């Protein structure tokens, strides 16, 4: 996985944390809904990254490439 992918995931987590704090400060129910959507999006992104990493590892193992 490229470093930029992990950087984007980290930035999205920071945004999610900020959006999680905002409803506590403002009392906005719409911001709370946005926070829930952001958390679900984060979970989906993490799942995709994990599946891509697992697939790449499996491909390397199946080819017998020791230098990969």
MOVEN-V438595 format. One line per field, one symbol per residue. psi: psi as a letter, one per 30 degrees, with the letter a starting at -180 (. if undefined). burial: b if it has 16 or more other C-alpha atoms within 10 Angstrom, else e. Layout:
# MOVEN-V438595
psi = ???
burial = ???
This chain:
# MOVEN-V438595
psi = kleeeeeeeeeeeeeeeefeeeeeefgkfeeeeeeeeeeeeeeeeeeeeeeeeeeeeeeeeffgjff.
burial = eeeeeeeeeeebeeebeebbeebeeeeeeebbeebeebbeebeeeeeeeeeeeeeeeeeeeeeeeeee
